[in-house]
Amino acid sequence: SAVISQKPSRDICQRGTSLTIQCQVDSQVTMMFWYRQQPGQSLTLIATANQGSEATYESGFVIDKFPISRPNLTFSTLTVSNMSPEDSSIYLCSASARTGRYATNEKLFFGSGTQLSVL
Amino acid sequence: AQSVTQPDIHITVSEGASLELRCNYSYGATPYLFWYVQSPGQGLQLLLKYFSGDTLVQGIKGFEAEFKRSQSSFNLRKPSVHWSDAAEYFCAVGGKGGSQGNLIFGKGTKLSVKP
């Protein structure tokens, strides 16, 4: 199994600033994802982090607000830009490792999350 | 629209009692279905998953879930709850793009266990 380290685990930020969250996996993975969990809400997929190319964003999320990098198979960053109190959430990194051709051969792992509070 | 509904926000059961957490989904194609558990300060841990075949799925920690296509449900059960089961439980559906990672989660059910 893969172990995901996510940093920072929590932060308190000022309105208008940006925060970059790092996600490091201890083994090579096929895909990496970023989720957001707003207070009292379900986890929502922000984007799929693609190695060496632009991330694939879900509806409602844009690159200018949530720029994502994935320079190699084991590392990704999510930046929350120009933050407002509405960005206060838990941000989760996840990664999948596929051992065969199909998604049924895939294992998905989650980091422990970054608790972000914006004042 | 694709969605997952967990109708119970918070459930309290006595230790040793049986447990059932409800999950209903709306998904256009044949879904992959999952139950995850999240303990305080911990990452999400997969309890079990359903892709196809036998509709009763066994998971870790003594949990099981039954897929009922006619009811669009995937309820999680455990015959005897332990105090360590207190956590938040998330039902999820996915499979978009052929990956388990594109998941749609329910809002979660928080489980409290009385001694």
Boltz contact constraints between the chains, C-beta under 6 A:
constraints:
  - contact:
      token1: [A, 31]
      token2: [B, 99]
      max_distance: 6.0
  - contact:
      token1: [A, 31]
      token2: [B, 101]
      max_distance: 6.0
  - contact:
      token1: [A, 33]
      token2: [B, 101]
      max_distance: 6.0
  - contact:
      token1: [A, 42]
      token2: [B, 105]
      max_distance: 6.0
  - contact:
      token1: [A, 42]
      token2: [B, 106]
      max_distance: 6.0
  - contact:
      token1: [A, 42]
      token2: [B, 107]
      max_distance: 6.0
  - contact:
      token1: [A, 43]
      token2: [B, 105]
      max_distance: 6.0
  - contact:
      token1: [A, 96]
      token2: [B, 100]
      max_distance: 6.0
  - contact:
      token1: [A, 96]
      token2: [B, 101]
      max_distance: 6.0
  - contact:
      token1: [A, 103]
      token2: [B, 98]
      max_distance: 6.0
  - contact:
      token1: [A, 103]
      token2: [B, 99]
      max_distance: 6.0
  - contact:
      token1: [A, 103]
      token2: [B, 100]
      max_distance: 6.0
  - contact:
      token1: [A, 104]
      token2: [B, 51]
      max_distance: 6.0
  - contact:
      token1: [A, 106]
      token2: [B, 100]
      max_distance: 6.0
  - contact:
      token1: [A, 108]
      token2: [B, 100]
      max_distance: 6.0
  - contact:
      token1: [A, 108]
      token2: [B, 101]
      max_distance: 6.0
  - contact:
      token1: [A, 110]
      token2: [B, 43]
      max_distance: 6.0
  - contact:
      token1: [A, 110]
      token2: [B, 44]
      max_distance: 6.0
  - contact:
      token1: [A, 111]
      token2: [B, 43]
      max_distance: 6.0
  - contact:
      token1: [A, 112]
      token2: [B, 43]
      max_distance: 6.0
